[in-house]
Amino acid sequence: MDKDTSAENKDVRTRTGERRAVLISSPHAGNAIHAERLAAWLGRVGIAVTESLLISDLDHTQPQGMRWRARGDDLAIVAGGDGAIGSVATQLAGSGLPLAI
């Protein structure tokens, strides 16, 4: 049986087996989680943060999910409230990237 190698079905990993993720955070949510601390913790559990953005850095007219997927990310992580989650979900529309909250 042939292996499925399409980008949509491929489990993208770094050479060390880590998952690759973009991290989007809101400085106004809850206790304002520090993205650097969260990225360090994610690294310890096998998730390499390829880019860390504030929710205000997103271009709401140009969804970025397809670009993140094309560069090898296989996950988007949002640290924020319902507004941040909705904004990131909009960025991911049609990209096939899963959203972690």
N, C-alpha and C positions, 0 to 999 in steps of 0.2 A: 504494500500500500504506500502511495506517495505521501510524503510529509507536506503539511500545509505551511508554506513559507510566506504567505501574504502578510503585509505589515499589520493588518487589522487583527490577525490571529497569532502573531508572534509574541512570545513573552520576552520583552526586551530586558536584558540584564547587562551589567558591567562585567568586566573580565573576572572580577572577584565574586560574581554571583549576586551582587546587590541590585535591588530595584532602583530605578532612577525616577526622581520626582521633582516637580516644580512646587515650591511652597509659597502660598499666598496668605498673607496675614493682615489683620486689621489692628491698628494700634489702639482702637477705641473699644474693642470688645472685652467684656469680662475684666480679667486682671491684666489685660494687655500682654499676652504671652510674648516674650522676647524671641524673635525669629532665630537669632543665633543660637540660643539655648535649645530651642526645639530642633533645629537642624543638627546640632551636635548629638542630641538624643536619638534622632532618626538614624544618624550614621552608625550609632552603636547597635541598633537593631537591624541593620542591613539595608537601609534606604539612603541612597546617595542623593542629596539635594543639589540639583544642577543649577537652580536659580531660585533666589528668594526675593519676592516682590511684596510691596504693600498693595492693598486693594486699590488705592488711589493711583498706582502706577499702570493699571490696566487700561488699555484703549478699548472703550466700550463700543466703538464703531467697527473694530477689526478683531473678531474673536481669535484668540491665540492657540486654541486647542490643537489645531492641525499642525501649526508650527512646532509646538512642544512635542507632539508625537513624531514629527519628521526628524527632529534632532535626537530622538532616542528615549525621551521620557515615556514611562509607561504608567504614570500615576500623577494626579494633581491633588495636593493636600491644601485644605483651607483651614486656617485657624481664625475664627471670627464668629460673628453672629449671623442671624438669618439673612441680613442684607448682603454680607460678604459671600455667604454660601450661594445665594441666588446669582450674584454677579459672576462668580467662578463657574457655576453651572452653565450660564449663558456663554461663557468663553469656550466651554467644552462641547457645545452642541455640534453634533455630527462628526466629532473627532474619534469617538470610540474610547477615549481615555476615561478610566474610572475616577470618581471623585471620593476622596477620603476627607472626613470631617474630624 
